[in-house]
Amino acid sequence: DTEVTQTPKHLVMGMTNKKSLKCEQHMGHRAMYWYKQKAKKPPELMFVYSYEKLSINESVPSRFSPECPNSSLLNLHLHALQPEDSALYLCASSTSGNTIYFGEGSWLTVV
Amino acid sequence: GDSVTQMEGPVTLSEEAFLTINCTYTATGYPSLFWYVQYPGEGLQLLLKATKADDKGSNKGFEATYRKETTSFHLEKGSVQVSDSAVYFCALSGNQGGKLIFGQGTELSVKP
């Protein structure tokens, strides 16, 4: 069973809305990730936080804004998204030993 | 740069058939290798992993052996079930700050 919890599971938002995706992990991991996945394609890395500091931003548009309030929580703030941003957003975490564990994902639809 | 190549899908098998999904990689150094499974409508689950040459990862009847000489990490299962229908991703983690490099995924469909 995954110990990475994501909410909400489904989100529908308009292009002018502001919403947030939330992620929590209970494994004491110090690295947390956001990935974006289109249907049946491999996940694409968006952001990496290491020890609560942003360490990797894969040139993601500024309409996606990550936040790491503490070592267990990771948020992804969404604003002025486009329909092509509709996807499954996966949160993940890992130890320094590099095994990455994923959550169940948040299905986002932009209308 | 590092890369992973998987056999193309979809793969369709009858229940109780033998499964092999090929995965080869290119990497500098000594990467860790992973298989993830994604069931319909769900997130990715870690299926198995191997962290050094000749290691065998196993879980739920699936196995894969880290073969450095052939740079391969093929996934096998002796007898598949309908419930194994999913997309399978091979991945590696090298010296890139914990980034996972994924293969393109292989969709498996098991028919009764």
Interface residues (C-beta under 8 A of the other chain):
Chain A: T2 Q6 A31 Y33 K40 K41 P42 P43 L45 V48 S50 S55 I56 L88 L90 S94 N98 T99 I100 Y101 F102 G103 E104 G105
Chain B: S32 F34 Y36 E42 G43 L44 Q45 L46 K49 V87 F89 A91 S93 G97 G98 K99 L100 F102 G103 Q104 G105 E107
